[in-house]
Amino acid sequence: SNEFAAVESGKPPAEPFLSPAYPNPFNATTRFTLTLTETTPNLRVVVYNVEGREVLTLSESTMSAGTHQFTLSADQLASGVYFVHVYATGQLDEVRKLALVR
């Protein structure tokens, strides 16, 4: 299943940061972290396929400042290229490429 968890860390960074996914390429699960400098309303973490179709929503909520870890499960996905898009209007717009290999 797909999940995320808050991770305690030191002082917040100067700007939001989306880590690369690891492992990548992956075949069962991959993980990435999102570090926020402030509470961020209406934050969306969405997975798109190579055709630009939304295939999974990992989060659609307000997230607090700090580091949040996400785990993406490939249970319902076919092999191929995917994109994780993290978006909050006016605050954050980051994309990471993932490769699912079965």
WOUR-V391676 format. One record per backbone hydrogen bond with DSSP energy under -0.5 kcal/mol. NH is the residue of the N-H (numbers start at 1). CO is the residue of the C=O. If there is no record, write none. Layout:
# WOUR-V391676
NH&CO ; NH&CO
This chain:
# WOUR-V391676
3&71 ; 5&69 ; 7&67 ; 17&35 ; 19&17 ; 19&33 ; 22&31 ; 25&99 ; 26&99 ; 30&72 ; 31&22 ; 32&70 ; 34&68 ; 35&17 ; 36&34 ; 36&66 ; 40&63 ; 41&39 ; 43&40 ; 43&61 ; 44&87 ; 45&59 ; 46&44 ; 46&85 ; 47&56 ; 48&83 ; 49&53 ; 50&81 ; 52&49 ; 55&47 ; 56&47 ; 58&45 ; 58&56 ; 59&45 ; 61&43 ; 63&40 ; 66&36 ; 67&7 ; 68&34 ; 69&5 ; 70&32 ; 71&3 ; 72&30 ; 73&71 ; 74&28 ; 77&74 ; 80&100 ; 82&98 ; 83&48 ; 84&96 ; 85&46 ; 85&83 ; 86&84 ; 86&94 ; 87&44 ; 87&85 ; 88&92 ; 91&88 ; 92&88 ; 94&86 ; 96&84 ; 98&82 ; 100&80 ; 101&26 ; 101&99
